[in-house]
């Protein structure tokens, strides 16, 4: 009933055979195509989100129909589960180190935790409980409230702590491949991505000046993650964001079996030649659709991952292109 209050087109109900369903109906006279699109999108997204959550919370429930999705190999699930645990623990270690002070500088840790949530959402592609937890992280920080940034950070940490305390089998059950008809995030143009980069990049300056490189790197990681979590960017921007993730997370992608390594998994040292080839391939892939899309790889700084990430995003910010229909 609470969910129905927030829905605009559809509603949850019980079917004659006592199954929990979500339905939408409309009079033909006002069933415009636009209304149907919004209604079916809302219905589909809610149905996809709620089924796993209900099964997680209420153990007496069972699926009305056999699940229809592609399974993921157990070896891949093991890699992703280990990655989830290690990345959350790494974030906790940085917070517990308390350098800089979490109470005096909560903003830098907010970037780190939000970047972690966005990164796990994109790289792991979780469903059910974990997907809901990552969305809660975003809502905790960005929802208007009387809570201080320090309190919000503690609440976000608690959400991640809850994830680490779940049995591995619960994570495995929520790892599967799906096919989507409706996108959750709104489509945006390249200028929106430029504005995101331009507005956030300066926040790297303070942690860089004080040699907090891990926290400085959280800012570009946040930008990539926010752009992919909150928006549906143009295809060239999405491809460039994905490439940057591969450059900054080489071990994870190597373990998953990706052949082309853009950085050394152990040292993090970047491979300039392979990165330049990858950027050129992205340029060629979208040349016919975006003739003005010409990323300038000569501007990239390979001295360290954090400087590379900053120069890479600045390269993206200065791109100018629009799609040719």
C-alpha positions in Angstrom: 0.0 0.0 0.0 2.9 2.4 0.7 4.4 1.6 -2.7 1.1 2.2 -4.4 1.0 5.7 -2.9 4.2 6.6 -4.8 3.4 5.0 -8.1 1.9 7.2 -10.8 0.4 4.7 -13.3 0.6 1.1 -11.9 -0.3 -0.5 -8.6 0.4 -3.7 -6.6 -2.5 -6.0 -6.1 -3.4 -9.7 -5.4 -4.5 -11.9 -8.3 -7.4 -14.3 -8.0 -5.0 -17.1 -7.3 -3.4 -15.1 -4.5 -0.2 -14.0 -6.3 1.2 -10.6 -5.6 1.2 -8.8 -9.0 1.7 -5.3 -10.4 -0.9 -4.1 -12.8 -1.8 -1.1 -15.0 -5.0 -0.4 -16.8 -6.4 2.6 -18.6 -9.5 3.7 -20.6 -8.9 3.6 -24.3 -9.9 7.2 -24.8 -6.9 8.5 -22.8 -4.4 5.7 -23.5 -2.0 7.8 -25.5 1.2 6.2 -26.7 3.2 8.5 -24.3 1.1 7.5 -21.4 1.5 3.8 -22.3 5.3 4.2 -22.6 5.6 5.8 -19.1 3.2 3.4 -17.5 4.8 0.2 -18.9 8.2 1.6 -18.0 7.1 2.2 -14.4 5.5 -1.2 -14.2 8.5 -3.1 -15.6 11.1 -1.3 -13.5 9.1 -1.8 -10.3 8.4 -5.5 -11.1 12.1 -6.1 -11.7 13.2 -4.4 -8.5 10.6 -5.7 -6.1 10.6 -9.5 -6.8 14.1 -10.2 -5.4 13.6 -7.9 -2.5 10.3 -9.6 -1.5 11.8 -13.0 -1.8 14.8 -11.8 0.3 12.6 -10.3 3.1 9.7 -12.8 3.2 11.0 -16.4 3.1 7.5 -17.8 2.8 7.1 -16.3 -0.6 8.0 -18.2 -3.8 8.2 -17.0 -7.5 4.9 -17.2 -9.4 6.9 -18.4 -12.5 10.3 -19.9 -13.1 13.0 -17.2 -13.4 13.9 -16.2 -16.9 17.5 -15.1 -17.0 21.0 -16.2 -18.0 23.1 -17.7 -15.2 26.7 -16.6 -14.5 29.5 -19.1 -14.1 30.3 -19.8 -10.4 34.0 -18.8 -11.1 32.8 -15.4 -12.2 30.6 -15.0 -9.1 33.6 -15.9 -6.9 35.7 -13.2 -8.5 32.9 -10.6 -8.2 32.2 -11.5 -4.6 35.9 -11.3 -3.6 36.0 -7.9 -5.4 33.0 -6.6 -3.4 34.5 -7.6 -0.1 38.0 -6.3 -0.8 36.8 -2.9 -2.2 34.5 -2.3 0.8 37.2 -3.3 3.2 39.7 -1.0 1.5 37.3 1.9 1.9 36.8 1.0 5.6 40.6 0.9 6.1 41.0 4.4 4.6 38.3 5.7 7.0 39.8 4.0 10.0 43.2 5.4 9.2 41.5 8.8 9.8 44.0 10.7 7.7 42.6 13.3 7.1 40.2 13.5 10.0 36.7 12.2 8.9 35.0 14.7 11.2 36.8 17.7 9.7 36.9 16.6 6.1 33.8 14.4 5.5 33.5 15.5 1.9 36.5 13.5 0.7 35.2 10.4 2.3 31.7 11.0 0.8 33.3 10.9 -2.6 35.1 7.7 -1.8 32.0 5.9 -0.6 29.7 7.2 -3.3 32.3 6.3 -5.9 32.5 2.8 -4.4 28.7 2.4 -4.6 28.6 3.5 -8.3 31.5 1.3 -9.2 30.0 -1.8 -7.6 26.7 -1.1 -9.4 28.4 -0.8 -12.8 31.0 -3.6 -12.5 29.0 -6.2 -10.5 25.6 -5.4 -12.0 23.8 -6.7 -8.9 20.1 -7.4 -8.5 17.9 -7.6 -5.4 19.2 -6.7 -2.0 22.6 -5.4 -3.1 21.1 -3.2 -5.8 18.7 -1.8 -3.3 21.5 -1.2 -0.8 23.6 0.7 -3.4 20.6 2.9 -4.3 20.1 3.6 -0.6 23.7 4.9 -0.4 22.9 7.4 -3.1 19.6 8.4 -1.5 21.2 8.8 2.0 23.7 11.4 0.8 21.6 13.3 -1.7 18.2 13.4 0.0 17.5 16.7 1.7 17.5 16.2 5.5 18.8 17.7 8.7 21.6 15.1 8.9 25.1 16.4 8.9 27.6 15.0 6.3 29.4 13.2 9.1 26.2 11.3 10.1 25.3 10.6 6.5 28.8 9.0 6.0 28.2 6.8 9.1 24.8 5.7 7.7 26.4 4.9 4.3 29.1 2.9 6.0 26.4 0.9 7.8 24.8 0.0 4.5 28.2 -1.3 3.2 28.7 -3.1 6.5 25.3 -4.9 6.1 26.5 -6.0 2.7 29.7 -7.6 4.0 27.7 -9.5 6.7 25.5 -11.3 4.1 26.2 -14.9 3.3 28.1 -15.5 0.0 25.3 -17.6 -1.3 22.9 -14.6 -1.1 25.2 -12.6 -3.3 25.5 -15.5 -5.8 21.7 -15.8 -6.0 21.4 -12.2 -7.1 24.1 -12.4 -9.8 22.5 -13.1 -13.1 22.2 -11.5 -16.6 19.0 -9.9 -17.6 17.6 -8.3 -20.8 16.2 -4.8 -20.4 13.5 -3.1 -22.4 13.3 0.2 -20.5 16.2 2.2 -19.2 16.1 3.5 -15.6 18.3 6.5 -16.1 17.4 9.5 -18.3 19.2 10.0 -21.6 21.5 13.1 -21.6 23.7 14.8 -24.2 27.4 15.3 -24.1 27.2 18.8 -22.6 25.6 17.3 -19.5 28.7 15.0 -19.1 30.9 18.1 -19.7 29.2 20.0 -16.9 29.5 17.0 -14.6 33.2 16.8 -15.2 33.8 20.6 -15.0 31.9 20.9 -11.7 33.6 18.0 -9.9 37.2 17.8 -11.1 38.3 20.8 -9.0 37.5 18.8 -5.9 40.6 16.7 -6.6 42.9 19.6 -5.9 42.8 19.5 -2.1 43.5 15.8 -1.6 46.2 15.9 -4.3 47.9 18.9 -2.7 48.0 17.0 0.6 49.2 13.7 -0.9 46.0 11.8 -0.3 46.1 10.2 -3.7 43.6 7.4 -3.0 41.0 10.0 -1.9 41.9 12.2 -4.8 41.3 9.3 -7.2 37.8 8.9 -5.7 36.7 12.1 -7.4 37.2 10.9 -11.0 35.9 7.5 -10.0 32.8 9.3 -8.6 32.4 11.2 -11.9 32.6 8.0 -14.0 30.2 6.2 -11.7 27.7 9.1 -11.4 27.6 9.5 -15.1 26.8 5.8 -15.7 24.5 5.4 -12.6 22.5 8.6 -12.8 22.5 9.2 -16.6 22.3 7.4 -19.9 25.2 9.2 -21.7 25.9 9.2 -25.4 27.5 6.0 -26.7 31.0 7.6 -27.1 31.0 8.9 -23.6 29.8 5.5 -22.3 32.7 3.8 -24.2 35.2 6.2 -22.8 34.0 5.8 -19.3 34.2 2.1 -19.6 37.7 2.3 -20.9 38.7 4.4 -17.9 37.3 1.9 -15.5 39.4 -0.8 -17.3 42.5 1.4 -16.9 41.9 2.0 -13.2 40.7 -1.6 -12.3 43.1 -3.8 -14.3 43.2 -6.7 -11.8 39.4 -7.1 -11.7 39.1 -7.2 -15.5 42.1 -9.5 -15.9 40.6 -12.0 -13.4 37.4 -11.9 -15.4 39.3 -12.9 -18.5 39.7 -9.7 -20.4 42.8 -10.1 -22.6 43.8 -6.5 -23.3 45.4 -5.1 -20.2 45.6 -1.3 -20.1 47.6 -1.3 -16.9 49.7 -3.6 -14.9 47.5 -5.5 -12.4 50.2 -5.5 -9.8 51.8 -2.1 -10.0 49.0 -0.1 -11.7 51.5 1.2 -14.3 49.6 2.3 -17.3 50.2 1.0 -20.8 50.3 4.1 -23.1 50.3 2.2 -26.4 47.3 0.0 -25.7 45.3 2.9 -24.3 46.0 5.0 -27.4 44.9 2.1 -29.6 41.7 1.6 -27.6 40.9 5.4 -27.8 41.5 5.2 -31.6 39.2 2.2 -31.9 36.4 4.0 -30.0 36.9 7.0 -32.3 36.6 4.7 -35.4 33.6 2.9 -34.0 31.5 6.0 -33.7 33.0 8.0 -36.6 30.0 7.7 -38.9 27.5 8.7 -36.1 29.6 11.4 -34.5 32.0 12.9 -37.2 33.2 15.6 -34.8 34.1 13.1 -32.1 37.9 13.3 -31.9 39.4 12.5 -28.5 43.0 13.9 -28.2 45.0 11.2 -26.5 48.2 13.3 -26.6 47.0 15.2 -23.6 47.0 12.3 -21.2 49.3 12.2 -18.2 50.6 8.7 -17.5 52.7 9.6 -14.4 50.2 8.0 -12.0 46.6 6.6 -12.1 45.2 9.7 -10.4 46.9 12.1 -12.8 45.9 10.0 -15.7 42.2 9.9 -14.6 42.2 13.7 -14.3 43.7 14.3 -17.7 41.5 11.7 -19.2 38.3 13.3 -18.0 39.6 16.8 -19.0 40.1 15.3 -22.5 36.5 14.2 -22.4 35.3 17.6 -21.2 36.9 19.4 -24.1 35.3 17.1 -26.7 32.6 18.6 -29.0 30.3 16.4 -30.9 26.7 15.7 -31.7 25.0 12.8 -33.4 24.3 12.9 -37.1 20.9 11.4 -37.8 
